[in-house]
Amino acid sequence: MPPRTRGGYTSDAPRRRPTGSERRRRVHLREVDPVPDPDPVEHPQHDRDETEEVFEGARGGPIDRSILRSFHKHVAAKIWLGEDRAPLKLVNHGAKLQFWELDMERSRIYETVHRSGLAPLTSCSHRVASRPMLSAFCERWQPETTTFHMPFGEMTITLDDVASILHIPVTGSMISFPQPLRVDDANALLVELLGTTDVEASRETEQCRSPSVRLLWLRDHFSTITDASSDDDIMFAIRAFLLHLVGCTLFADKSATSVAVVYLELFRNLSMVGSYAWGAACLAYLYRQLTTATRFEVRQLGGYLTLLQAWIYEHFPEMFSSPDMSYTESRPRALRWRPHVIPDSLQSVRERLDRLQISEVYWEPYVDHRAEHPLPDIAWYSGCLKCGQVVEPYHPERVLRQFGYIQTIPPRPFTPPRPDRSILLEQYWERWTDHVLTDQSRGRRCHYSGSGESVPEYMAWYDRISHRIVQPLQLRSGFTTDARSSLPSHAASTSDTRAARALTLLRLVISGGREQSVDVFWGALNEAHGILAGSDETSASHSTPSPAPASHSTPSPATLPFFSPATFVYPPAASDDPPPLIVPPPPASVAPPAASGPPPPLIVPPPPASVAPPAPAPDSSAPAPDSTASTTVYVHAKRKKKT
């Protein structure tokens, strides 16, 4: 019998492509059957060193790869192997909104924008976005779960975050288009809804080389229209302004200069603009942009970056944020922060996130905001979000801690359907109340607000399916395994050896450059101090670097004996001689000694038990000691009394 080919047919028969049902069966089998570890010997369960214990579950990828099936294409997999990617180029149009502001001469346009529910976007958009910070968080985004995989569990941007940060509607009709728009259809839409000529529309789409128009073109043609213009011109200007607004905010694409004409269809009937779920569409679009940016070859990040940046500020305020003290809770939470570019490099932020502890996260940042903006019920919706041809899954069950509940092991993430099944998706979304998490699915609330609790078995499961640490130790801030192994042994007790070891360690830090975080410099200084002090306990605590386990805390400057550069003094070298005794000055009530004659004898307190006994008394034939020091003490005491 002739051998069978991969398609199931013999080599004599003509080969044909598998049918759609056959491909679906293959995909189904791949989703159900977990992918075994390709090299089980690579991660033995015995005879592991300390580094493996620290990075269990993060050795070049997840151990159980049934969840993160595309991790081999992820940028984090490349970073682990030593390949680095520069900070992403951010597509942020927050500064362009100031070139088209609505004043009193355009009150009719502003009234329509206000009724649409999109008016907060005109004031809450950040003009500045931090490339290192957003790039580092993008490296932790996982497309299969649509969550950020942090060292302690999953986090994501929820519909509650969108409603609180932006104050735009998250309920309403789903934003859907029947099919992608062609260039000819885009030209016809521009003529019908914006009043342009065929020549102008064709010239603009031809310059964009896509069914899009430039943001600058919209401003040049429609920003000069006021209330004194005709009714038709005002209607055209309203649609142009809304198209310009969503192109600069919710649906900013990587072209960095244009917006798709297909969104103009949403503004055909201006009375229906406020009925769309703009927040849900914005979140789906941002999910897709983050997913695209996880590929190593991608160099740009689109979407509404104000939402992403404000979300980071809300949940990690002690690391990145700069609050605005004039903020009031009636305004969108995006206005609570002063956007700024952090001075740290991408490498520094990456290391800070690798060392991040669960206690540094604000799990419920909107507690004070609930009076003005309560938690929307749709935030518990579990299903798909849609924005045109973009469909992304939404999993609140994976981030229960962000709602104040104890995190349990979530079910497997579901694969979203194809965008062409828009009718089924719209029906599912319209009945979202039937698809919210039940009280049983939510589980128990945390014992303390914002504690971020999880069930005991959660972290063991998370270690196996996730990639908690983005970068291995040997690639961090100039510290390499070979360089550390070349340091002298801590067993040496001479001051010369300790000084040589401390200098070698400091040279390693200096070689890492100024872009390293403060924690890296502080950890190296603390270790150098332990070496110079000859403390085996301090040195041993830093002999093997780790991503800040739960039992480790970085000491503050006030807790270290040498924390000021102006008063830095090296500890004395170890010696066999007994330590000198400190003679306290006499109380202020004691009269000073006479001008001549030896001072009265001083009573020396006995040393503590841990201090060696003083040296034997000198011979009586030795010359008498000088009394200058004692006289100085008495004079100082006398002056203190007069004061």
C-alpha positions, -999 to +999 in steps of 0.1 A: +000+000+000+015+034-009+025+055+021+001+082+032+009+119+030+003+145+057-031+153+042-043+117+047-040+106+010-017+082-007+012+095-027-004+083-060-036+104-054-036+141-063-028+162-032-054+187-021-055+213+007-074+202+039-109+215+042-120+240+068-135+214+090-103+194+090-083+226+100-108+233+128-104+198+141-066+203+142-069+236+160-093+221+184-070+193+192-041+217+197-061+237+221-073+208+242-042+187+243-015+204+265+019+208+248+044+186+267+078+200+278+101+195+248+131+189+270+121+175+304+158+170+314+163+208+311+143+214+343+152+186+367+133+185+400+164+176+420+200+189+423+190+225+415+211+254+425+199+286+442+195+305+410+171+279+397+151+281+429+147+318+425+137+317+388+115+286+390+088+290+363+108+316+344+137+297+329+134+308+293+097+303+292+068+286+309+071+250+319+035+242+310+030+257+276-006+249+271-016+285+279+010+307+264+013+287+231+029+315+211+055+324+237+084+314+214+075+344+192+073+368+222+098+396+227+104+383+263+117+350+248+143+369+228+153+391+257+159+360+278+183+347+252+203+379+252+187+398+223+175+432+233+150+456+217+151+494+219+122+513+235+092+513+213+082+544+193+050+556+208+021+570+187+007+597+210-014+625+196-023+642+229-004+674+219-023+677+186-057+682+203-046+717+214-045+728+177-083+723+174-100+736+205-137+743+209-143+779+221-174+800+225-175+806+187-180+769+182-206+762+209-228+742+186-200+718+178-192+715+215-228+707+225-229+678+200-195+665+212-207+667+248-239+646+241-217+620+223-200+611+256-165+618+241-161+653+255-137+641+284-112+630+258-106+667+248-091+675+282-077+643+298-053+632+271-017+631+281+007+651+259+037+632+271+042+594+273+072+575+288+088+552+263+108+531+288+078+526+311+053+516+284+079+494+266+087+475+298+050+468+304+045+458+268+072+431+273+049+415+300+017+415+279+005+380+269-019+378+239-035+345+249-047+358+282-048+396+274-032+403+307+002+416+320+021+387+336+038+402+366+061+384+391+032+377+415+003+371+391-018+386+363-031+421+359-049+439+331-068+470+321-105+464+329-137+481+318-138+496+353-104+511+346-116+526+313-148+541+329-128+556+359-098+569+340-116+583+309-153+588+320-165+576+286-194+551+282-185+514+284-221+501+277-241+505+246-240+492+210-210+474+198-188+492+173-189+469+142-183+473+105-196+447+080-162+445+061-130+465+056-134+497+037-120+500+002-104+532-011-133+539-035-158+535-007-137+558+015-138+585-012-176+582-015-179+585+023-158+616+024-179+633-002-212+623+014-204+630+051-178+657+049-189+676+018-156+673+000-152+670-038-143+638-055-109+653-065-101+663-029-111+630-015-092+610-041-061+631-037-061+627+001-066+589+002-040+586-026-015+605-005-022+583+025-020+552+003-049+537+022-086+545+030-075+571+055-071+609+058-045+629+075-052+645+109-036+677+096-059+677+065-090+676+088-078+705+108-069+726+078-103+721+062-127+722+091-111+739+121-121+774+109-158+767+108-178+786+135-214+790+146-217+817+120-213+792+092-241+774+074-259+745+090-244+720+064-209+733+071-214+729+109-226+693+104-195+686+083-173+702+109-189+682+138-182+649+120-147+660+111-140+670+147-152+637+160-132+618+134-101+638+144-108+632+181-111+594+179-081+593+156-059+612+181-072+592+211-092+559+211-080+546+177-046+560+172-028+538+147+008+533+139+007+556+108+012+584+134-004+609+110-038+596+098-071+581+108-092+555+090-122+568+072-143+538+083-149+555+117-167+583+099-196+558+094-202+560+132-210+597+129-235+595+101-264+600+125-251+624+151-280+617+175-268+581+178-231+588+186-238+586+224-253+551+221-220+533+213-198+515+239-168+537+232-149+524+262-152+488+253-141+495+217-111+515+230-101+486+252-103+460+224-082+483+202-056+488+229-055+450+235-047+444+199-020+470+197-003+455+228-005+421+212+011+433+180+039+450+200+049+418+217+065+406+185+103+412+186+104+428+151+077+454+159+091+489+168+059+509+174+030+510+199-004+525+190-037+527+208-048+552+234-016+554+254-032+578+279-053+549+292-023+526+295-001+552+312-028+564+336-035+527+345+002+522+354+001+554+375-030+542+393-017+507+402+020+515+407+020+551+421+051+547+442+072+537+412+063+560+384+036+586+392+036+623+399+002+633+413-016+665+406-025+680+440-053+701+425-073+671+413-109+665+424-128+632+422-155+646+399-130+647+370-116+617+351-088+599+369-064+605+340-062+641+352-050+630+386-015+626+373+011+648+358+025+628+329+063+629+326+091+610+311+109+590+337+147+594+337+152+556+339+162+535+309+143+506+296+168+482+313+163+499+346+125+497+344+127+461+333+147+452+364+124+471+387+095+451+374+114+419+378+119+428+415+084+441+420+066+428+452+029+423+456+029+449+485+039+476+460+007+473+440-025+493+445-051+467+437-081+489+443-071+525+435-106+538+429-120+535+464-122+573+469-137+576+434-167+553+439-189+581+453-187+599+419-182+568+397-194+535+411-182+501+398-200+493+366-217+459+365-204+453+330-168+452+344-177+416+355-186+407+319-167+377+306-166+374+268-153+393+238-148+429+230-151+442+195-140+472+175-146+469+138-125+440+126-107+437+160-120+410+184-103+404+217-112+383+248-119+399+281-112+378+313-121+395+346-118+361+363-080+362+358-077+395+377-101+391+407-076+409+430-083+441+411-119+439+422-111+431+458-115+393+456-091+365+464-075+353+432-082+316+423-069+295+395-088+308+364-102+286+337-084+283+304-087+314+282-110+311+253-102+318+217-122+346+202-143+340+171-136+355+137-146+391+131-170+382+103-193+366+127-204+400+138-241+391+143-233+364+169-209+388+187-234+416+188-261+393+202-237+381+228-228+416+238-264+428+239-271+401+265-240+409+285-260+407+318-263+369+311-225+366+309-212+383+340-193+364+366-216+349+392-211+353+430-198+317+430-173+325+402-160+356+420-153+337+452-145+353+485-135+389+491-100+397+505-097+399+542-082+434+539-089+460+512-061+461+487-043+431+501-040+412+468-046+378+483-047+345+464-054+309+472-023+289+483-021+268+451-023+298+428+014+307+428+025+271+422+002+270+392+013+304+380+050+294+381+043+267+357+023+285+331+039+319+331+072+337+325+074+358+356+110+372+351+118+388+318+155+389+321+180+365+337+205+376+363+236+374+342+222+400+318+213+426+344+232+459+347+267+447+339+266+419+365+278+387+349+283+353+363+320+353+353+326+387+368+311+377+401+329+344+403+362+364+398+356+383+431+379+373+460+364+349+486+345+363+516+364+340+538+395+363+537+397+384+568+425+409+559+416+445+551+435+444+518+415+415+505+382+430+516+391+464+499+400+446+467+367+427+466+347+459+473+366+478+446+360+450+421+323+451+429+320+488+425+338+487+392+311+463+380+284+488+389+303+516+372+307+496+341+269+493+338+265+530+331+243+558+345+211+543+331+209+518+359+182+522+386+189+536+421+182+502+436+211+486+417+235+512+429+222+510+464+224+472+465+260+473+454+269+500+480+253+480+507+272+449+496+305+468+494+298+481+530+293+446+542+326+435+526+345+464+541+329+459+575+339+422+574+303+411+581+298+376+568+260+379+574+257+411+552+279+397+525+262+364+523+228+381+518+241+395+486+263+367+474+236+355+450+215+382+435+178+375+434+147+393+421+139+406+456+122+377+472+095+383+498+119+380+527+143+407+513+138+444+516+161+471+504+174+490+534+167+527+535+196+552+537+188+560+574+194+524+584+229+522+571+258+535+591+275+553+561+247+569+541+260+604+534+289+609+509+301+638+531+305+616+561+315+584+545+343+567+565+357+533+558+354+510+588+387+502+606+405+471+594+402+440+615+429+437+642+438+415+671+442+446+694+413+453+718+390+481+709+397+514+726+376+524+756+354+555+753+357+578+783+325+598+788+329+635+799+320+643+836+286+658+843+282+696+841+279+699+879+315+689+885+338+718+890+367+723+865+401+713+877+427+738+890+450+755+866+480+735+878+484+700+890+471+668+875+434+663+869+413+642+892+411+606+884+383+595+860+361+565+867+362+542+837+330+520+832+336+483+827+334+472+790+305+450+779+309+412+779+313+411+742+343+435+743+378+421+751+393+432+786+415+463+785+453+459+782+473+455+815+482+487+834+515+503+822+547+501+842+551+527+870+584+537+855+567+550+823+562+587+820+529+603+831+503+606+804+495+640+790+465+657+805+456+679+775+427+657+763+411+656+798+415+693+803+397+699+769+368+678+780+363+699+812+365+732+794+339+720+769+316+710+798+320+744+814+311+763+782+281+741+778+268+750+812+272+788+806+251+785+775 
